[in-house]
């Protein structure tokens, strides 16, 4: 039986570089998809606002589930973007640094350590709530103020209010407005 050979460091670097490229591509694609969801909510708001004039008082009840679905998709993409960055900082960068004998992927850490990061994250939390939760609550208020047309729609609106509250809670939970904490594997 022959002793196992050590993998070629050059081949390891190539594999890790390929992994980095794939992850950065996924991160970029998720950022584009996430950011497009904000515009989708704006279009939905305009459609519901215009549709209310044409189709009736119950149309605002369409907006809360749209905001919830788009907001949840936004959160999932944002969380995956964050997790890719965390993996790059805490797993891939140390392995690459060991192989090349130098500090690598420094941007993955540097851009997270400025003194205004917490303020930026708090403002982003407010914007996320304004984009994905406030329109749903406003639509519900609009419907309730116009006088709910029947008991079924009133029950639907109550369920939507609970769902909007849940969505808002999830936006807050995922916000990561506190100090940067990394968990190294």
QUIGIKA-V363569 format. One record per pair of residues at least 24 apart in sequence whose C-alpha atoms are under 10 Angstrom apart, sorted by the first residue. I is the first residue (numbers start at 1). J is the second residue. Records with the same first field share a line. If there is no record, write none. Layout:
I = J ; J
This chain:
9 = 96 ; 98 ; 99 ; 100
10 = 99 ; 100
12 = 95 ; 96 ; 99
13 = 95 ; 96 ; 97 ; 99 ; 100
14 = 96
16 = 92 ; 93 ; 95 ; 96 ; 99
17 = 92 ; 96
19 = 88 ; 92
20 = 84 ; 88 ; 92 ; 93 ; 96 ; 105
23 = 81 ; 84 ; 85 ; 87 ; 88
24 = 81 ; 84 ; 85 ; 88
26 = 80 ; 81 ; 84
27 = 77 ; 78 ; 80 ; 81 ; 82 ; 83 ; 84 ; 85
28 = 81
29 = 77 ; 81
30 = 74 ; 76 ; 77 ; 78 ; 79 ; 80 ; 81
31 = 74 ; 77 ; 78 ; 80 ; 81
32 = 77
33 = 73 ; 74 ; 77 ; 78
34 = 70 ; 71 ; 73 ; 74 ; 75 ; 76 ; 77 ; 78 ; 81
35 = 74 ; 77 ; 78
36 = 70 ; 74
37 = 67 ; 69 ; 70 ; 71 ; 73 ; 74 ; 131 ; 132
38 = 67 ; 70 ; 71 ; 74 ; 128 ; 131 ; 132
39 = 131
40 = 66 ; 67 ; 70
41 = 66 ; 67 ; 68 ; 69 ; 70 ; 71 ; 131 ; 132 ; 135
42 = 67 ; 131 ; 132 ; 135
44 = 135
45 = 131 ; 135 ; 136 ; 139
48 = 139
49 = 139
52 = 143
56 = 143 ; 149
57 = 142 ; 143 ; 144 ; 145 ; 146 ; 147 ; 148 ; 149
58 = 139 ; 140 ; 142 ; 143 ; 144 ; 146 ; 147 ; 148 ; 149 ; 150 ; 153 ; 154 ; 157
59 = 139 ; 143
60 = 135 ; 136 ; 137 ; 138 ; 139 ; 140 ; 141 ; 142 ; 143 ; 144 ; 157
61 = 136 ; 137 ; 139 ; 140 ; 141 ; 142 ; 143 ; 144 ; 153 ; 154 ; 156 ; 157 ; 160
62 = 136 ; 139 ; 140 ; 157 ; 160
63 = 135 ; 136 ; 137 ; 138 ; 139 ; 140 ; 160
64 = 132 ; 133 ; 134 ; 135 ; 136 ; 137 ; 138 ; 139 ; 140 ; 157 ; 159 ; 160 ; 161 ; 163 ; 164 ; 167
65 = 136 ; 160 ; 161 ; 163 ; 164
66 = 132 ; 135 ; 136
67 = 131 ; 132 ; 133 ; 134 ; 135 ; 136 ; 137 ; 164 ; 167
68 = 132 ; 133 ; 136 ; 160 ; 163 ; 164 ; 165 ; 166 ; 167 ; 168
69 = 132 ; 167
70 = 132
71 = 128 ; 129 ; 131 ; 132 ; 133 ; 164 ; 167 ; 168 ; 170 ; 171
72 = 132 ; 167 ; 168 ; 170 ; 171
74 = 128 ; 132 ; 171
75 = 128 ; 167 ; 170 ; 171 ; 174 ; 175
76 = 174
78 = 174 ; 175
79 = 174 ; 175
82 = 176
85 = 109
86 = 181 ; 182 ; 183 ; 184
87 = 182 ; 183 ; 184 ; 185
89 = 182 ; 183 ; 184
90 = 182 ; 183 ; 184 ; 185
91 = 183 ; 184 ; 185
94 = 184
109 = 180
112 = 179 ; 180
113 = 179 ; 180
117 = 177 ; 178 ; 179 ; 180
118 = 176 ; 177 ; 178 ; 179 ; 180
119 = 177 ; 178
120 = 177
121 = 175 ; 176 ; 177 ; 178
122 = 172 ; 175 ; 176 ; 177 ; 178
123 = 177
124 = 175 ; 177
125 = 168 ; 171 ; 172 ; 173 ; 174 ; 175 ; 176 ; 177
126 = 171 ; 172 ; 175
128 = 168 ; 171 ; 172 ; 175
129 = 167 ; 168 ; 169 ; 170 ; 171 ; 172
130 = 168
132 = 164 ; 167 ; 168 ; 171
133 = 161 ; 163 ; 164 ; 165 ; 166 ; 167 ; 168 ; 169 ; 171
134 = 164 ; 168
135 = 164
136 = 160 ; 161 ; 163 ; 164 ; 165 ; 167
137 = 161 ; 164 ; 165
140 = 164
